[in-house]
Amino acid sequence: MGDQHDLIGRRTELGELTGALDRAAAGQAGVVLITGDAGVGKSRLVAELAATARDRGAAVLIGLCAELGEGMPYLPLTDALWTATRDPLVSPAERQALRDALDSRPVLARLLPDGGGQPAGGAADVAQQQLFGATLGLLGELSADRPVLLVLEDLHWADASTRHLLTFLSRVLQRERVCLVGTYRSDDLHRRHPLRPVVAELLRLPNVSGIELRPFGPEETADYLAALDGSPGGPGRSAEIARRVYDRSEGNPFYAAELFAAAQTGDDLPAVLADLLLSRLERLSEEAQQVVRVAAVAGRRVDDERVRQVSGLDEAAVGRALREIVSHRLLVPDGPDGYVFRHALLREAALTDLLPGEATRLHAAFAALLARDASAGVRGAAAELAHHSLQAHDLPGAFAASVRAGQEAEEMGAPVEAHEHYDQALSLWEAVPDPEAAAGMDRIQLSLSAVRASGRAGDVRRAVTRLRRLVDLVDPADVRMAALVRENLAYYLGDLDEDDESLAVARAALDLLPADPPTPERASLLATYVRTMLFKEQRSEIPEVAQEAIDVARASGAADAEASALTSLGLYRESREAASDLAELFVRARDLAIGAGNLQVALRAAFHIARTKFDRGDLAGAAEVADESVRFTLGKGLGWSRYGTTLRCMQFLIYYTTGEWDEAERLAAGFGIRVGRSIEAEVSSYALFLEVARGSDTVEERLRWLEPLWDDDWLISYIARSLAAEHALWHGDTGTALDHVAGALVHMDPHDTPNIRVAATAVWAHADRAVRARAAGDHAAERAAMERADEFVELARGSATLTPDGQTRAWLGVEGHAWLARVEAERARAYGDNDPALWRAVVKAFDYGFVYEMARSRWRLAEALVERGERAEAASEWERAVRDAERLGAAPLLRALGDLGARARLGSAGAVPADRSGPFDALTVREREVLRLVAEGRNNREIAAALFISPKTASVHVSNILAKLGVASRTQAAAVAHREGLAGGA
């Protein structure tokens, strides 16, 4: 669509986009995907949105994809950031602020042509996670000051890493003031197009919407031509021309504009639209046509100097040609020194018109220029060089550039593109002379580079498939390489939970490597072997193998292997020894891994430092470590890595435990509700600890999002379903609670320690059932509830005493002991012996600092004391529980305490003045409580149990109520209570 006329036929779509922008400004991030045929006006619509966003004070970042295959990772992000730092429409202060934000995130700054620098050694395994985290952090930082509009155009040409980044941002952007808009051609998305499943997946997310731009109708086409013409009596006002243009263009705005331009020059309207586009080029001078051909081969953008170098024209001739081309609106200026085609269709037409030899020569000329840039280390030059060399049929050049491009892609955190480059190099191996010298490695080493890139991209099965082939291809005489291939295979098999094969392959690799002299390869292999053994039932070898790994690592200087083995050894010792030095062990492992640059191993160890302190009741120490580790994690851009998310969840859990719920709520604000993947669901589920305890309105919505995913991972199931069970119990629904308990236990080993908490919730439910059955005189139901409670008691006891491999558990964390104490106290309640001594033990067990659970335990302790007639102590415990519940905002617990206080006349609860108006003005407070229970259908025995009075006293109260209300039966009294709104309330 043109640039000097009003937006026509797109006001509805623009309204949808500005609505998304407004919601983003209000703190609800959103993603809009715009699709339509080539030339339908996607870029024009986005330009209008960008102008609107700038007028409203938003930061605007726009990046373009290019038709270079999978070769250049993060191209639109790089384009958006690079352009924004040099955009004349942005104030110098804002450009500098963006530059400063980028400089503070080296992983993003390295994307820019002037970024330079190399990532820390050993960081390639987390480079993509770092880049994703840094991008999220950058958008969050920018949007703190003003809304951000990020536009990624032409996603049908997007590289795989850009598609992954789009998916990541679409999932995790929730409260940031960011509106992300992507455009793509619908006519390019064939059935096997890689963007197609991405779009289908994203459009299922609640914060992602789609806009399909349709062609103009006849009236819109006429209005459009009139706007293009601008003069009242011009040809654009001709109904005949408008009809002919619409018939030929079929309402496509770009084609309509081109056809109208042809009509204005007196040319016949061509029957084939490709001829129309070529006719535009043919009207140029020969010099201008040469520049257009060079620009078409260059790609998405070209600058003056490169045009001059490749075209062979002098500076004055290039200047004249560019002015001519811009005046014909074929190229448009882009940035301070570049040009882009006004529409990609014009570039495609120019490319198709090139003769084969002409195209080859131009690609070769670009390759010669790019070779100098690649040698100078210019970021991204190697990928472009590989592309142009291949198109120029320079196979040796393409091979060498592909290897270097793969290495650059790894450094940039683009493992998919790295694999594509390595794979392309491997496909050329037989076609080039002396490939080892050109690659700087042999074929097996290059294959291992491709394997590692596949693994980092998450395509572990492809890595395993290639490694299985390499096992047969590697020279048996090269024992180190044979062992290295097998170690990688064992590692990735472990990631696929193929533990038996993983152990067998690792053992075979160990047999290949001599124990003497110690080598880093053997140390790494031993560490992998130990890590895999942790997940097997028979683990008696672990201490010996772990110690060997540590000794070999120290002797050979393999610090990261030592760190990995130390962490695995600590995890093994934890359930078998009452060791007090585990935190120090994990600290040593973390520091070694950081020194070696292995961030994955470092974060694994850091998590276990915080966790082991937490499990031993050192909450202050755990908080200090967690805070420090999360700062480190976020600083490295790894907030969404495997252990980055685990550390953030541990940090939240610590503040939840210590009763610092406002801080916990602040942290949980980053745990999105609208989840679609297991890692997101795991993080989201942690927020339920706080939401269930506070009775938040968001519990049901969060559970709805988690439900489709909670069978994917035992941890999601454990957290989400056990807390869903608690939520149900707070609402008196024991059936739903027990269904959730059963669902959680399906995914857990019978001797996992988390079983203890789940069992405590189950015994709570069965105790409630037993209490109600006992009050109703239903002995069969009472006995059934007690028997089912005993089953869960045995589960808890077994989990507390035995490890999953059947060994005696030498140590159990303080929280595990506390939940076990609650299991025993709830069992006694189920059996009708609500023993205060047992509940005192529960309070004491949680008294390591678990504020909320102490308050919950005091609620039950107060209830048990009331039943024993120890009212003074009951009132004291009740009041302490109320104070803590009020401070925490624990609404369900407060309601339960209020109910207990009202029934047992504890504290000030029994002295609350009642509303003396209406039909109940003659009833005492106690009689109102009895009437409420009558309205619930309770008999005298159940009323007595609820109010801690005798059945005879309950009968007297009922008789008095009937008399005062002037009714003849309990049914009539209940009807009055319902009519007046007493039923269900106090």
Secondary structure, DSSP 4 states (H G I P E B T S, - for coil): --SSS---S-HHHHHHHHHHHHHHHTT--EEEEEEE-TTSSHHHHHHHHHHHHHHTT-EEEEEE--SSTT-STTHHHHHHHHHHTT-TTS-HHHHHHHHHHHHT-HHHHTTSTTT---PPTT-GGGHHHHHHHHHHHHHHHHHHHS-EEEEEE-GGG--HHHHHHHHHHHHH-SSSSEEEEEEEEGGG--TT-THHHHHHHHTTSTTEEEEEPPPP-HHHHHHHHHHHH-STTSGGG-HHHHHHHHHHHTT-HHHHHHHHHHHHTTPPPPSSHHHHHHHHHHTS-HHHHHHHHHHHHH-S-EEHHHHHHHH---HHHHHHHHHHHHHTTSEEEETTTEEEESSHHHHHHHHHTS-HHHHHHHHHHHHHHHHHHHHTT-TTHHHHHHHHHHHTT-HHHHHHHHHHHHHHHHHTT-HHHHHHHHHHHHHHGGGSSSHHHHHTS-HHHHHHHHHHHHHHTT-HHHHHHHHHHHHHHS-TT-HHHHHHHHHHHHHHHHHTT-HHHHHHHHHHHHHHS-SSS--HHHHHHHHHHHHHHTTSS--TTHHHHHHHHHHHHHHHT-HHHHHHHHHHHHHHHHTT---S-HHHHHHHHHHHHHHHT-HHHHHHHHHHHHHHHHHTT-HHHHHHHHHHHHHHHHHTT-TTSHHHHHHHHHHHHHHHHHT-HHHHHHHHTTS-SS--SHHHHHHHHHHHHHHHHHT-TTHHHHHHHHGGGTTS-HHHHHHHHHHHHHHHHHTT-HHHHHHHHHHHHTTS-TT-TTHHHHHHHHHHHHHHHHHHHHHHT-HHHHHHHHHHHHHHHHHHHHHHHB-TTSPBP----HHHHHHHHHHHHHHHHHTT---HHHHHHHHHHTTTT-HHHHHHHHHHHHHHHHHTT-HHHHHHHHHHHHHHHHHHT-HHHHHHHHHHHHHHT-TTGGGPPP---GGGTTS-HHHHHHHHHHHTT--HHHHHHHHTS-HHHHHHHHHHHHHHHT-SSHHHHHHHHHHTT-TT--
